[in-house]
Amino acid sequence: MSLLRSTGIIGGLTMVSRLAGFAREMIFARILGAGAVTDAFLMAFLLPNTFRRLFAEGAFSAAFVPMFSKRLHSDGGLDSARDFSNDVLSVFVPILVVIVALFELAMPAVIWMLASDWQAIPGKFEFGVTLARITFPYILLISLVTVFVGMLNSVSRFAPGASFPILLNLVMIVALLAGALLQREGATPGDIAILLAWSVAAAGLLQLAWVYYWVRRSGFRPRIGRPRLTPEVKRLGWIALPAALGTGAYQVNQLLQVYFLNQLPSGALSYVNYADRLNQLPLGIIGIALGTAILPALSRHIGGNERAAADRVQSDAIEIAMLLTLPATIALALCALPFVTIVFLGGRFTPGDALVTANVLSALVAGLPAYVLIKVLTPAFYARADTRTPVYAALVALGFFFAFNLLFLYRFGVVGVAAASAIGAWLNCLILYFILVRRDHYRADGRLLSRIARLLVAAAAMAAALWFVRGGMSDYYAGNLFERVLALVVLVGVGSATYFGVAFLIGAIDRDRIRVLTRKGRKN
């Protein structure tokens, strides 16, 4: 399967998930707005997702996929891979159960460390603890989902893994709509937040059932037996630990962000959440999809000492990333307020909330190309079983983020927190690239650099077009549904037509190259 085709499958389903996420956030904003209850729920929802990424998603995938793929394509084939995955599950699940139990007991201390100021607001601290205790078991369910997705990705079955987040969004939408009906009967925002927290756990069960079905269809029979630290499980642990530390640096960054935001007036965490929802659309569709798609291909070529093929995969991924990320960055930066107004304004989400969220979004998307490139460059290290180097790069970015907010939090407020995150992402990205160059693992060639330079020209033309058009549509951004959709279609249509039209005219897009990337059956 070609790189672009794999990315298209993952990205297309991720787009469906992100669109469902938009629908969820639109309803969420109108029902709960931006305030104390919203902040409490968002932190409760953040905790299991943070630790899921720490213990499972990044670290596990980085170590598990290459090892699982190697066994799958060895003489032992499916039986060898199946035995290895069962040994891993038998150790992995008990660890997760212990983690969940410990955090349930220690949740008041966890919330105090992240938001001690909540104790000054009657009931907010206790409410935050209650919500977090309801949502935290989600980590156990979603971590098992991540294990199964790693198995499916190893056999190039990307669709189930890219589609399971849709289920979470759908379940939460149902809970929000039910909450809206209950609100008419006198339910408070706090009651709706409790219902929403329980929907997270329900969605986790549904997601696990979905991917387990596809794992069984793929010929695997996952079983949890007596935990055994086999040599291969130990090796997985030694490889995954540095990856967990590297992912941990990013997750500590997220927790630090929550900590700093909780030092600001109520609503700061909500503003960043809404802005990040828009930022995550291109990041998920492009960055995560590319990073997921290229890891098995890079592992195969690097393991076979095929340097030219590995470089080609890496360059293809960077070219596709920049081709798709640059227009998203320009559009979100220049049209932040129109997009936020179109998507979120209404109900409890006020024009003042929209303005602050738009300012946060403008700062956040400055780092969007870097976020995507990190996703594309990191597999070059993981494919070489080097999970330590990304740790160092992430720690440098984390140090910058911490120092910046320690010095300037109250001067720049919530926008400064977003800007520090974007600058840290660029620092992380540049460190990863220059280390690859220094070790002679990869270097962008002249063809790629020339293509990126021309894409920047196309992006500049797009910026000029959007600057001209956005003012003429200002009366439609806060209008009825038809007017909002029309404004969105015009902005996206003008921006896309200008960018891709200019890109084709100046040779920023090589049609022959695109045909090669999409050719069915090409082995990357």
C-alpha positions as CSV (number, residue, x, y, z in Angstrom):
1,M,0.0,0.0,0.0
2,S,1.4,3.4,-1.0
3,L,2.3,6.0,1.6
4,L,-0.2,8.5,0.4
5,R,-2.9,5.8,0.2
6,S,-2.2,4.7,3.7
7,T,-2.1,8.3,4.9
8,G,-5.4,8.9,3.0
9,I,-7.2,6.1,4.8
10,I,-6.0,7.2,8.2
11,G,-6.4,10.9,7.4
12,G,-9.9,10.4,5.9
13,L,-11.2,8.5,8.9
14,T,-9.5,10.9,11.3
15,M,-11.2,13.7,9.4
16,V,-14.6,12.1,10.1
17,S,-13.5,11.8,13.8
18,R,-12.5,15.4,13.9
19,L,-15.7,16.5,12.3
20,A,-17.6,14.5,14.9
21,G,-15.4,16.2,17.4
22,F,-16.4,19.6,16.1
23,A,-20.0,18.7,16.4
24,R,-19.4,17.6,20.0
25,E,-17.5,20.8,20.8
26,M,-20.1,23.0,19.2
27,I,-22.8,21.4,21.4
28,F,-20.5,21.4,24.4
29,A,-19.7,25.1,24.0
30,R,-23.4,26.0,23.7
31,I,-24.5,24.0,26.8
32,L,-21.5,24.5,29.1
33,G,-19.7,27.5,27.7
34,A,-16.4,28.5,29.2
35,G,-16.2,28.6,33.0
36,A,-15.6,26.6,36.2
37,V,-17.7,23.6,35.3
38,T,-16.2,23.3,31.9
39,D,-12.7,23.6,33.3
40,A,-13.4,20.9,35.8
41,F,-14.7,18.5,33.2
42,L,-11.9,19.2,30.7
43,M,-9.2,18.5,33.4
44,A,-11.0,15.3,34.3
45,F,-11.1,14.2,30.7
46,L,-7.5,15.3,30.2
47,L,-6.0,13.1,32.9
48,P,-6.8,9.6,31.5
49,N,-5.9,10.8,28.0
50,T,-2.6,12.2,29.2
51,F,-1.6,8.9,31.0
52,R,-2.9,6.9,28.1
53,R,-0.4,8.7,25.8
54,L,2.3,8.3,28.4
55,F,1.9,4.6,29.1
56,A,0.4,3.2,25.8
57,E,0.1,5.3,22.7
58,G,3.5,6.8,22.0
59,A,5.8,4.5,24.1
60,F,4.0,1.3,23.3
61,S,3.6,1.9,19.6
62,A,7.2,3.0,19.2
63,A,8.5,-0.2,20.7
64,F,5.8,-2.7,19.9
65,V,5.1,-2.1,16.2
66,P,8.7,-2.8,15.0
67,M,9.1,-5.9,17.3
68,F,5.6,-7.2,16.4
69,S,6.2,-6.6,12.7
70,K,9.6,-8.4,12.8
71,R,7.9,-11.5,14.3
72,L,5.0,-11.4,11.9
73,H,7.3,-11.4,8.9
74,S,9.8,-13.9,10.4
75,D,9.7,-17.7,9.9
76,G,7.4,-18.0,12.9
77,G,4.8,-15.8,11.2
78,L,1.4,-15.3,12.8
79,D,2.0,-17.8,15.6
80,S,5.2,-16.0,16.8
81,A,3.5,-12.6,16.6
82,R,0.5,-13.9,18.5
83,D,2.5,-15.4,21.3
84,F,4.5,-12.2,21.7
85,S,1.4,-10.0,21.9
86,N,-0.2,-12.4,24.4
87,D,2.9,-12.2,26.6
88,V,2.9,-8.4,26.4
89,L,-0.9,-8.2,27.3
90,S,-0.4,-10.5,30.3
91,V,2.1,-8.0,31.8
92,F,0.6,-4.8,30.4
93,V,-3.0,-5.2,31.8
94,P,-2.1,-5.8,35.5
95,I,0.2,-2.8,35.4
96,L,-2.7,-0.7,34.1
97,V,-5.1,-2.0,36.8
98,V,-2.6,-1.0,39.5
99,I,-2.1,2.4,38.0
100,V,-5.9,3.0,37.9
101,A,-6.4,1.9,41.5
102,L,-3.6,4.1,42.8
103,F,-4.9,7.2,41.0
104,E,-8.4,6.6,42.2
105,L,-7.2,6.6,45.8
106,A,-4.8,9.6,45.2
107,M,-7.1,11.7,43.0
108,P,-7.6,14.5,45.6
109,A,-3.8,15.0,45.8
110,V,-3.6,14.9,42.0
111,I,-6.2,17.6,41.5
112,W,-4.6,19.6,44.3
113,M,-1.2,19.6,42.5
114,L,-2.8,20.7,39.3
115,A,-5.4,23.2,40.6
116,S,-4.9,24.0,44.3
117,D,-6.5,27.4,43.7
118,W,-9.8,25.6,43.1
119,Q,-10.2,25.1,46.9
120,A,-10.9,28.9,47.1
121,I,-14.2,28.3,45.1
122,P,-16.8,26.4,47.1
123,G,-17.4,22.9,45.8
124,K,-15.2,23.3,42.7
125,F,-12.3,21.2,44.0
126,E,-14.6,18.3,45.2
127,F,-16.5,18.4,41.9
128,G,-13.3,18.1,40.0
129,V,-12.2,15.1,42.1
130,T,-15.5,13.4,41.4
131,L,-15.4,13.9,37.7
132,A,-11.8,12.7,37.5
133,R,-12.6,9.5,39.4
134,I,-15.4,8.8,37.0
135,T,-13.3,9.3,33.8
136,F,-9.9,7.9,34.9
137,P,-10.7,4.2,34.4
138,Y,-11.0,5.1,30.7
139,I,-7.2,4.8,30.6
140,L,-7.4,1.0,31.1
141,L,-9.9,0.6,28.2
142,I,-8.2,2.9,25.8
143,S,-4.8,1.5,26.5
144,L,-6.0,-1.9,25.5
145,V,-7.5,-0.3,22.4
146,T,-4.0,1.1,21.6
147,V,-2.4,-2.3,22.0
148,F,-4.8,-3.8,19.5
149,V,-4.4,-0.9,17.1
150,G,-0.7,-1.5,17.1
151,M,-1.3,-5.0,16.0
152,L,-3.6,-4.0,13.3
153,N,-1.2,-1.3,12.0
154,S,1.5,-3.9,11.8
155,V,-0.5,-5.7,9.2
156,S,-1.3,-2.5,7.4
157,R,-5.0,-2.5,8.5
158,F,-5.2,1.1,9.5
159,A,-8.9,1.8,9.2
160,P,-10.1,0.3,12.5
161,G,-7.4,2.2,14.5
162,A,-8.2,5.5,12.7
163,S,-12.0,5.0,13.2
164,F,-12.3,4.1,16.8
165,P,-12.2,7.8,18.1
166,I,-15.4,8.4,16.1
167,L,-17.2,6.2,18.7
168,L,-16.1,8.4,21.6
169,N,-17.4,11.5,19.9
170,L,-20.7,9.9,19.0
171,V,-21.3,8.7,22.5
172,M,-20.4,12.1,24.0
173,I,-22.7,13.8,21.5
174,V,-25.6,11.6,22.6
175,A,-24.8,12.4,26.3
176,L,-24.7,16.1,25.5
177,L,-28.0,16.0,23.7
178,A,-29.5,14.1,26.6
179,G,-28.1,16.7,28.9
180,A,-29.7,19.4,26.8
181,L,-33.1,17.7,27.3
182,L,-32.5,17.3,31.0
183,Q,-31.6,21.0,31.2
184,R,-35.1,21.9,30.2
185,E,-36.3,19.8,33.2
186,G,-34.0,21.8,35.6
187,A,-30.7,19.9,35.3
188,T,-27.7,22.1,36.2
189,P,-24.4,22.3,34.1
190,G,-22.8,20.2,36.9
191,D,-25.4,17.4,36.4
192,I,-24.6,17.5,32.6
193,A,-20.9,17.3,33.3
194,I,-21.4,14.2,35.5
195,L,-23.5,12.5,32.7
196,L,-20.7,13.4,30.2
197,A,-18.1,11.9,32.5
198,W,-19.9,8.6,32.6
199,S,-20.3,8.7,28.8
200,V,-16.5,8.6,28.5
201,A,-16.3,5.3,30.3
202,A,-19.2,3.9,28.2
203,A,-17.4,5.0,25.0
204,G,-14.2,3.2,26.2
205,L,-16.1,-0.1,26.4
206,L,-17.5,0.4,22.9
207,Q,-14.1,1.3,21.4
208,L,-12.5,-1.8,22.9
209,A,-15.2,-4.0,21.5
210,W,-14.8,-2.4,18.1
211,V,-11.0,-2.9,17.7
212,Y,-11.2,-6.4,19.4
213,Y,-13.6,-7.5,16.6
214,W,-11.1,-6.4,13.9
215,V,-8.2,-8.0,15.7
216,R,-10.1,-11.3,15.7
217,R,-10.9,-10.8,12.0
218,S,-7.2,-10.3,11.3
219,G,-6.4,-13.8,12.7
220,F,-5.2,-12.8,16.2
221,R,-6.6,-14.4,19.4
222,P,-5.6,-12.1,22.2
223,R,-5.4,-13.8,25.6
224,I,-4.4,-12.6,29.0
225,G,-2.5,-15.3,31.0
226,R,-0.2,-15.4,33.9
227,P,2.3,-12.5,33.7
228,R,5.7,-13.7,32.5
229,L,8.7,-11.4,32.0
230,T,10.0,-13.2,28.9
231,P,13.3,-11.9,27.3
232,E,11.2,-10.3,24.6
233,V,8.9,-8.6,27.0
234,K,11.9,-7.3,28.9
235,R,13.4,-6.0,25.7
236,L,10.1,-4.3,24.9
237,G,10.2,-2.7,28.3
238,W,13.8,-1.4,27.8
239,I,12.9,0.1,24.5
240,A,9.5,1.5,25.6
241,L,10.8,3.1,28.8
242,P,12.8,5.8,27.0
243,A,9.9,6.4,24.6
244,A,7.6,6.7,27.6
245,L,10.0,9.3,29.1
246,G,10.0,11.1,25.8
247,T,6.3,11.0,25.5
248,G,6.3,11.8,29.2
249,A,8.1,15.1,28.5
250,Y,5.2,16.0,26.1
251,Q,2.6,14.9,28.6
252,V,4.3,16.8,31.5
253,N,4.1,19.8,29.1
254,Q,0.4,19.2,28.9
255,L,0.0,18.9,32.7
256,L,2.2,22.0,33.2
257,Q,0.0,23.8,30.7
258,V,-3.1,22.8,32.8
259,Y,-1.3,24.0,35.9
260,F,-0.4,27.4,34.5
261,L,-3.9,27.8,33.0
262,N,-5.4,27.1,36.4
263,Q,-3.4,30.0,37.8
264,L,-5.4,32.3,35.5
265,P,-9.1,33.3,35.8
266,S,-11.8,30.6,35.2
267,G,-12.2,29.8,31.5
268,A,-8.6,29.8,30.5
269,L,-8.5,26.0,30.2
270,S,-11.7,26.1,28.2
271,Y,-10.3,28.7,25.7
272,V,-7.3,26.6,25.0
273,N,-9.5,23.5,24.6
274,Y,-11.7,25.2,22.0
275,A,-8.7,26.6,20.1
276,D,-6.9,23.3,20.2
277,R,-10.0,21.6,18.7
278,L,-9.5,23.6,15.6
279,N,-5.7,23.2,15.7
280,Q,-6.1,19.4,16.1
281,L,-8.0,19.0,12.9
282,P,-5.0,19.3,10.5
283,L,-2.6,17.9,13.1
284,G,-4.7,14.7,13.4
285,I,-5.5,14.3,9.7
286,I,-1.9,15.1,8.5
287,G,0.6,14.6,11.3
288,I,-0.7,11.6,13.1
289,A,-1.8,9.9,9.9
290,L,1.7,10.3,8.3
291,G,3.5,9.3,11.5
292,T,1.4,6.2,11.8
293,A,1.8,5.3,8.1
294,I,5.5,5.7,7.8
295,L,6.7,3.8,10.9
296,P,6.2,0.3,9.5
297,A,7.7,1.3,6.1
298,L,10.8,3.0,7.7
299,S,11.3,0.0,10.0
300,R,11.2,-2.3,7.0
301,H,13.7,-0.3,4.9
302,I,16.1,0.5,7.7
303,G,16.0,-3.1,8.9
304,G,16.9,-4.2,5.3
305,N,19.7,-1.6,5.0
306,E,17.8,0.1,2.2
307,R,19.0,3.7,2.8
308,A,17.7,5.2,-0.5
309,A,14.2,3.7,0.1
310,A,14.1,5.0,3.7
311,D,15.2,8.5,2.6
312,R,12.5,8.5,-0.1
313,V,9.8,7.6,2.5
314,Q,11.0,10.3,4.8
315,S,11.1,12.9,2.1
316,D,7.7,11.9,0.7
317,A,6.2,12.3,4.2
318,I,7.8,15.8,4.7
319,E,6.6,16.9,1.3
320,I,3.0,15.7,1.9
321,A,3.1,17.2,5.4
322,M,4.1,20.7,4.2
323,L,1.8,20.5,1.2
324,L,-1.2,20.1,3.4
325,T,-0.1,21.8,6.6
326,L,0.9,25.2,5.2
327,P,-2.6,26.2,3.9
328,A,-4.2,25.0,7.2
329,T,-1.8,27.1,9.2
330,I,-2.4,30.3,7.1
331,A,-6.2,29.8,7.1
332,L,-6.4,29.2,10.9
333,A,-4.1,32.1,11.7
334,L,-5.7,34.8,9.5
335,C,-9.3,33.6,10.0
336,A,-9.1,32.6,13.6
337,L,-12.0,34.8,14.8
338,P,-14.3,34.0,11.8
339,F,-13.7,30.2,12.3
340,V,-14.2,30.3,16.1
341,T,-17.3,32.4,15.7
342,I,-18.8,30.2,13.0
343,V,-18.1,27.0,14.9
344,F,-18.6,27.8,18.6
345,L,-20.6,31.1,19.1
346,G,-24.0,30.6,20.7
347,G,-25.7,29.7,24.0
348,R,-23.3,30.0,26.9
349,F,-20.4,30.7,24.5
350,T,-20.3,34.5,24.2
351,P,-18.6,36.9,21.7
352,G,-16.1,37.7,24.4
353,D,-15.3,34.0,24.7
354,A,-14.9,33.8,20.9
355,L,-12.4,36.7,20.8
356,V,-10.2,35.2,23.5
357,T,-10.3,31.8,21.9
358,A,-9.4,33.3,18.5
359,N,-6.3,35.0,20.0
360,V,-5.3,31.7,21.5
361,L,-5.8,29.9,18.2
362,S,-3.6,32.4,16.3
363,A,-0.8,31.8,18.7
364,L,-1.2,28.0,18.8
365,V,-1.3,27.4,15.0
366,A,2.1,29.2,14.7
367,G,3.5,25.9,15.8
368,L,1.3,23.7,13.6
369,P,3.9,22.9,10.9
370,A,6.4,22.0,13.7
371,Y,3.9,19.7,15.5
372,V,3.3,17.8,12.2
373,L,7.0,17.6,11.4
374,I,7.7,16.2,14.8
375,K,5.2,13.4,14.1
376,V,7.0,12.8,10.8
377,L,10.6,12.9,12.0
378,T,10.2,10.9,15.2
379,P,9.6,7.6,13.4
380,A,13.1,7.9,11.9
381,F,14.4,7.4,15.4
382,Y,11.9,4.8,16.5
383,A,12.5,2.7,13.4
384,R,16.2,2.5,14.5
385,A,15.1,1.4,18.0
386,D,16.4,4.8,19.2
387,T,13.7,6.0,21.6
388,R,16.1,8.1,23.7
389,T,16.9,11.0,21.3
390,P,13.3,12.2,21.0
391,V,13.4,12.3,24.8
392,Y,16.2,14.9,24.8
393,A,14.5,17.1,22.2
394,A,11.2,17.0,24.1
395,L,12.9,17.8,27.4
396,V,14.6,20.9,25.9
397,A,11.2,22.1,24.6
398,L,9.7,21.3,28.0
399,G,12.3,23.4,29.7
400,F,11.6,26.3,27.5
401,F,7.9,26.1,28.0
402,F,8.3,25.9,31.8
403,A,10.7,28.8,31.9
404,F,8.7,31.1,29.6
405,N,5.5,30.6,31.6
406,L,7.3,30.9,34.9
407,L,8.5,34.4,33.8
408,F,5.7,35.7,31.7
409,L,2.5,33.9,32.7
410,Y,0.7,36.9,34.1
411,R,2.1,39.3,31.5
412,F,0.8,37.4,28.5
413,G,-1.9,35.3,30.0
414,V,-3.6,32.5,28.2
415,V,-2.2,33.6,24.8
416,G,1.3,33.5,26.1
417,V,0.8,29.8,27.2
418,A,-0.3,28.9,23.7
419,A,2.7,30.9,22.2
420,A,5.2,29.1,24.4
421,S,3.8,25.8,23.3
422,A,4.2,26.8,19.6
423,I,7.8,28.0,20.1
424,G,8.7,24.9,22.0
425,A,7.4,22.7,19.2
426,W,9.7,24.5,16.7
427,L,12.6,24.0,19.0
428,N,11.8,20.3,19.3
429,C,11.4,19.9,15.6
430,L,14.7,21.6,14.7
431,I,16.6,19.5,17.3
432,L,15.3,16.3,15.8
433,Y,16.1,17.3,12.2
434,F,19.7,18.5,13.0
435,I,20.4,15.3,14.9
436,L,19.3,13.2,11.9
437,V,21.6,15.3,9.7
438,R,24.5,15.0,12.1
439,R,24.2,11.2,12.4
440,D,23.9,11.0,8.6
441,H,20.5,9.3,8.9
442,Y,18.6,11.7,6.8
443,R,19.1,15.1,5.0
444,A,16.5,17.0,3.0
445,D,17.7,17.1,-0.6
446,G,17.5,20.0,-3.0
447,R,14.4,18.8,-4.7
448,L,12.5,18.8,-1.4
449,L,13.7,22.2,-0.3
450,S,12.8,23.7,-3.7
451,R,9.3,22.2,-3.5
452,I,8.9,23.6,0.0
453,A,10.1,27.1,-1.1
454,R,7.5,27.1,-3.8
455,L,4.8,26.0,-1.4
456,L,5.6,29.0,0.7
457,V,5.0,31.2,-2.3
458,A,1.6,29.6,-2.8
459,A,0.8,30.0,0.9
460,A,1.7,33.8,0.7
461,A,-0.8,34.1,-2.2
462,M,-3.4,32.3,-0.2
463,A,-2.8,34.7,2.7
464,A,-3.4,37.7,0.5
465,A,-6.6,36.2,-0.9
466,L,-8.0,35.4,2.6
467,W,-7.1,38.9,3.8
468,F,-9.2,40.4,1.1
469,V,-12.1,38.1,1.4
470,R,-12.6,37.7,5.2
471,G,-13.8,41.3,5.7
472,G,-16.5,41.0,3.1
473,M,-18.1,38.0,4.9
474,S,-18.1,39.5,8.4
475,D,-21.9,39.8,8.6
476,Y,-22.3,36.1,8.1
477,Y,-20.0,34.6,10.8
478,A,-22.5,34.9,13.6
479,G,-25.6,34.5,11.4
480,N,-28.0,31.6,11.1
481,L,-26.8,28.1,10.1
482,F,-27.0,28.7,6.4
483,E,-25.1,32.0,6.6
484,R,-22.4,30.4,8.8
485,V,-22.0,27.4,6.4
486,L,-21.8,29.8,3.4
487,A,-19.1,31.9,5.1
488,L,-17.1,28.8,5.9
489,V,-17.4,27.5,2.4
490,V,-16.3,30.8,0.8
491,L,-13.3,31.1,3.1
492,V,-12.2,27.5,2.6
493,G,-13.0,27.6,-1.1
494,V,-11.1,30.8,-1.9
495,G,-8.2,29.8,0.3
496,S,-7.9,26.3,-1.2
497,A,-8.4,27.4,-4.8
498,T,-5.7,30.1,-4.5
499,Y,-3.2,27.9,-2.7
500,F,-3.5,24.8,-4.9
501,G,-4.0,26.9,-8.1
502,V,-0.8,28.9,-7.5
503,A,1.1,25.8,-6.3
504,F,0.3,24.0,-9.6
505,L,1.2,27.0,-11.7
506,I,4.6,27.5,-10.1
507,G,5.5,23.8,-10.0
508,A,5.1,23.4,-6.2
509,I,3.0,20.3,-6.8
510,D,4.5,17.7,-9.2
511,R,1.6,15.8,-10.7
512,D,3.8,12.9,-11.8
513,R,5.2,12.6,-8.3
514,I,1.7,12.5,-6.8
515,R,0.8,9.7,-9.2
516,V,3.8,7.7,-8.1
517,L,2.9,8.3,-4.4
518,T,-0.7,7.1,-5.0
519,R,0.1,4.2,-7.3
520,K,-1.5,1.1,-5.8
521,G,0.8,-1.6,-4.8
522,R,3.9,0.5,-4.6
523,K,6.2,-0.6,-1.8
524,N,7.5,2.3,0.2
